[in-house]
Amino acid sequence: MTQQTVAAAIRAALCQQAPRAKAMAARKVARDWRLGRLSFAFDTVMPETPGRPDRPELLLPGKMPKRGKAGSERGRIALWHALAHIEFVAIDLALDMAGRFGAEMGPAFIGDFLSVAADEAMHFALLERHLHTLGSHYGALPAHDGLWTYAHDTRHDVAARLAVVPMVLEARGLDVTPAMLERVRAAGDERGARILERILDDEIRHVRFGSNHFTDLAKRSGEDPSDRWKSLVFRYFRGNLKPPFNDSARLAAGLSRDLYTGLA
């Protein structure tokens, strides 16, 4: 019996539209790769746009409605819905990283980013369950698709993708999560706080995967990793790197303070 290829399995997961089905497919691809059930072959291309459910409605970031007063029921639901959407898109970002660039980057790269996809799927499941405890669900509110725009813009260059997605976008999560965790815990939402702690711990590892692969790639090309990263961020990231930074978490993830403060 011929083994399914890793590319075909990743593409099938990316094309799933239903959120729970996508999350389950991502975890299965990661498990099958880890257990040697998928062959290292790239016989299919990744979709330009991954499968999406009918809801949430996707809006431009500037068109998003305000979340509501902090601490209000509406505000709490909006926060957790926004986080669930980030983690849902993060599943696709990790799958696409492995499927689009795995042929050139090799098996270890594929394993790292499929494990990221599995983590993001678990985060999404935890957040979706938490939304249900608040009387809501994923898709009940609009969301924005800005994260996937960066994937599309860097689809031709693995260095650019690594520089922007794990090393800027996910690293920003390291910065903002501790304060969010404090507010959630102060509001008495201990279950939500534990979810955020889990996400923060996992995201440090995710950023480290990106940082390590980017550094190796730059060195193989004879480039200074810091200079190469800064040039790619300047070219592809729309916006500024804004303090405050979670320096300790960033350092644990392989990002030295000298690297990013010069771009702040």
C-alpha positions as CSV (number, residue, x, y, z in Angstrom):
1,M,0.0,0.0,0.0
2,T,1.4,3.4,-1.0
3,Q,1.9,5.9,1.8
4,Q,0.1,9.2,1.6
5,T,2.5,12.0,1.0
6,V,3.0,14.7,3.6
7,A,2.1,17.4,1.1
8,A,-1.2,15.8,0.3
9,A,-2.1,15.4,3.9
10,I,-1.2,19.0,4.7
11,R,-3.2,20.3,1.7
12,A,-6.2,18.3,2.8
13,A,-6.1,19.8,6.3
14,L,-5.6,23.3,4.9
15,C,-8.7,22.9,2.7
16,Q,-11.0,21.9,5.5
17,Q,-13.6,24.6,6.1
18,A,-15.2,23.5,9.3
19,P,-13.2,24.8,12.3
20,R,-13.3,21.6,14.3
21,A,-12.6,19.5,11.3
22,K,-9.6,21.6,10.5
23,A,-8.3,21.4,14.0
24,M,-8.7,17.6,14.1
25,A,-7.0,17.3,10.7
26,A,-4.1,19.4,11.8
27,R,-3.5,17.2,14.8
28,K,-3.8,14.0,12.7
29,V,-1.3,15.2,10.1
30,A,1.2,16.0,12.9
31,R,0.7,12.7,14.6
32,D,0.9,10.7,11.3
33,W,4.2,12.5,10.4
34,R,5.6,11.8,13.8
35,L,4.7,8.1,13.5
36,G,6.2,7.8,10.0
37,R,2.9,7.3,8.3
38,L,3.5,10.0,5.7
39,S,6.2,10.0,3.0
40,F,8.5,12.9,2.5
41,A,7.2,13.9,-1.0
42,F,5.7,17.0,-2.4
43,D,3.3,15.9,-5.2
44,T,0.8,18.7,-4.7
45,V,0.9,22.5,-4.2
46,M,-0.6,24.3,-1.3
47,P,-3.9,26.3,-1.8
48,E,-3.5,30.1,-2.3
49,T,-6.3,30.5,0.3
50,P,-7.1,27.9,2.9
51,G,-10.6,26.6,3.6
52,R,-12.7,29.0,5.7
53,P,-16.1,28.5,7.3
54,D,-19.1,30.7,6.4
55,R,-18.8,32.4,9.7
56,P,-17.1,34.5,11.1
57,E,-17.6,37.3,8.6
58,L,-14.1,38.6,7.7
59,L,-13.6,42.3,7.7
60,L,-10.7,44.6,7.1
61,P,-8.9,45.4,10.4
62,G,-10.1,49.0,10.3
63,K,-13.7,48.0,9.8
64,M,-13.8,45.8,12.9
65,P,-16.4,46.8,15.5
66,K,-15.2,47.9,18.9
67,R,-15.1,45.1,21.5
68,G,-17.2,46.8,24.1
69,K,-16.3,48.0,27.6
70,A,-13.5,46.0,29.2
71,G,-15.1,43.7,31.9
72,S,-18.5,43.7,30.3
73,E,-20.0,40.4,29.1
74,R,-19.9,41.7,25.5
75,G,-16.2,42.8,26.0
76,R,-15.2,39.4,27.4
77,I,-16.9,37.5,24.6
78,A,-15.3,39.7,22.0
79,L,-11.9,39.2,23.5
80,W,-12.1,35.4,23.6
81,H,-13.6,35.3,20.1
82,A,-10.7,37.4,18.7
83,L,-8.2,35.0,20.4
84,A,-10.0,32.0,19.0
85,H,-9.8,33.5,15.5
86,I,-6.1,34.2,15.9
87,E,-5.5,30.6,16.9
88,F,-7.7,29.3,14.0
89,V,-5.7,31.2,11.4
90,A,-2.5,30.1,13.2
91,I,-3.4,26.5,12.3
92,D,-3.3,27.4,8.7
93,L,-0.1,29.5,9.0
94,A,1.7,26.5,10.5
95,L,0.3,24.0,8.1
96,D,1.2,26.2,5.1
97,M,4.7,26.8,6.5
98,A,5.3,23.0,6.5
99,G,3.6,22.3,3.2
100,R,4.8,25.2,1.2
101,F,8.5,25.2,2.3
102,G,9.0,21.7,3.6
103,A,10.5,20.3,0.4
104,E,13.4,22.8,0.5
105,M,13.8,23.0,4.3
106,G,13.7,19.2,5.1
107,P,12.0,16.8,7.5
108,A,13.0,18.5,10.7
109,F,11.4,21.7,9.6
110,I,8.2,19.9,8.7
111,G,8.1,18.2,12.1
112,D,8.6,21.4,13.9
113,F,5.8,23.3,12.1
114,L,3.4,20.4,12.1
115,S,3.8,20.3,15.9
116,V,3.1,24.0,15.9
117,A,-0.1,23.3,13.9
118,A,-1.2,20.7,16.4
119,D,-0.6,23.1,19.3
120,E,-2.6,25.8,17.6
121,A,-5.4,23.4,17.0
122,M,-5.4,22.5,20.7
123,H,-5.4,26.2,21.6
124,F,-8.3,26.8,19.3
125,A,-10.3,23.9,20.8
126,L,-9.7,25.3,24.3
127,L,-10.7,28.8,23.3
128,E,-13.8,27.6,21.5
129,R,-14.9,25.6,24.6
130,H,-14.3,28.6,26.7
131,L,-16.5,30.7,24.4
132,H,-19.3,28.1,24.9
133,T,-19.1,28.6,28.7
134,L,-19.8,32.3,28.1
135,G,-22.8,31.5,26.0
136,S,-21.2,32.2,22.6
137,H,-19.3,30.3,19.9
138,Y,-16.7,30.9,17.2
139,G,-18.2,32.6,14.3
140,A,-20.7,34.6,16.3
141,L,-18.8,37.8,15.7
142,P,-16.9,39.3,12.8
143,A,-13.1,38.8,12.6
144,H,-10.3,40.2,10.4
145,D,-8.0,38.3,8.0
146,G,-4.9,40.4,8.4
147,L,-2.8,37.5,9.6
148,W,-3.3,35.5,6.4
149,T,-2.3,38.6,4.3
150,Y,1.2,38.2,5.6
151,A,1.3,34.5,4.6
152,H,0.2,35.5,1.1
153,D,2.8,38.2,0.8
154,T,5.6,35.9,1.8
155,R,4.5,32.8,-0.1
156,H,7.5,32.9,-2.4
157,D,10.2,33.2,0.3
158,V,10.7,31.0,3.4
159,A,13.1,33.5,5.0
160,A,10.5,36.3,4.7
161,R,7.8,34.0,6.1
162,L,9.9,33.0,9.1
163,A,11.0,36.6,9.7
164,V,7.4,38.0,9.8
165,V,5.1,35.2,11.1
166,P,6.9,33.6,14.0
167,M,9.5,36.3,14.7
168,V,7.2,39.3,14.6
169,L,3.5,38.3,14.7
170,E,3.8,35.4,17.2
171,A,6.5,37.2,19.2
172,R,4.0,40.0,19.6
173,G,1.8,37.5,21.4
174,L,4.6,37.0,23.9
175,D,4.4,40.7,24.7
176,V,0.7,41.2,25.1
177,T,-0.4,37.9,26.8
178,P,1.0,38.6,30.3
179,A,-1.0,41.8,30.8
180,M,-4.1,40.1,29.3
181,L,-3.6,37.2,31.7
182,E,-3.5,39.5,34.7
183,R,-6.7,41.2,33.6
184,V,-8.5,37.9,33.0
185,R,-7.3,36.6,36.4
186,A,-8.3,39.8,38.2
187,A,-11.8,39.4,36.7
188,G,-12.1,36.0,38.3
189,D,-11.8,34.0,35.1
190,E,-9.3,31.4,36.4
191,R,-10.1,28.9,33.6
192,G,-9.4,31.6,31.0
193,A,-6.1,32.4,32.8
194,R,-5.0,28.8,32.6
195,I,-5.7,28.8,28.9
196,L,-3.6,31.9,28.4
197,E,-0.7,30.4,30.4
198,R,-0.8,27.3,28.2
199,I,-0.8,29.4,25.0
200,L,2.1,31.6,26.3
201,D,4.3,28.6,27.1
202,D,3.7,27.0,23.7
203,E,4.2,30.2,21.8
204,I,7.7,30.6,23.2
205,R,8.6,27.3,21.6
206,H,6.9,28.3,18.3
207,V,8.9,31.6,18.1
208,R,12.0,29.6,18.9
209,F,11.4,27.2,16.0
210,G,11.1,30.2,13.7
211,S,14.2,31.9,15.1
212,N,16.3,28.8,14.9
213,H,15.3,28.0,11.3
214,F,15.7,31.6,10.2
215,T,19.2,31.8,11.7
216,D,20.3,28.5,10.1
217,L,19.0,29.6,6.8
218,A,20.7,33.0,6.9
219,K,24.1,31.4,7.9
220,R,23.8,28.9,5.1
221,S,23.4,31.8,2.7
222,G,26.4,33.6,4.2
223,E,24.3,36.4,5.6
224,D,24.2,38.0,9.0
225,P,20.9,36.8,10.6
226,S,20.2,40.1,12.4
227,D,20.8,42.2,9.3
228,R,18.8,39.8,7.1
229,W,15.9,39.8,9.6
230,K,15.7,43.5,9.8
231,S,15.7,44.0,6.0
232,L,12.9,41.5,5.6
233,V,10.8,43.0,8.4
234,F,11.3,46.4,6.9
235,R,10.1,45.1,3.6
236,Y,7.2,42.9,4.5
237,F,5.8,44.0,7.9
238,R,3.2,46.8,7.7
239,G,3.5,48.7,10.9
240,N,6.0,49.2,13.7
241,L,7.4,46.9,16.4
242,K,5.8,48.5,19.5
243,P,7.1,48.2,23.1
244,P,6.6,47.1,25.8
245,F,8.4,43.9,25.0
246,N,8.4,40.7,27.0
247,D,12.2,40.5,27.0
248,S,12.5,37.4,29.1
249,A,10.0,35.4,26.9
250,R,11.6,36.7,23.7
251,L,15.1,35.7,24.9
252,A,13.8,32.2,25.8
253,A,12.5,32.1,22.2
254,G,15.8,33.0,20.7
255,L,15.2,36.8,20.1
256,S,17.9,39.0,21.7
257,R,16.9,42.5,22.8
258,D,19.5,44.0,20.4
259,L,17.7,42.3,17.5
260,Y,14.3,44.0,17.8
261,T,14.7,47.2,19.8
262,G,16.4,48.9,16.9
263,L,13.2,48.6,14.9
264,A,10.9,49.7,17.7
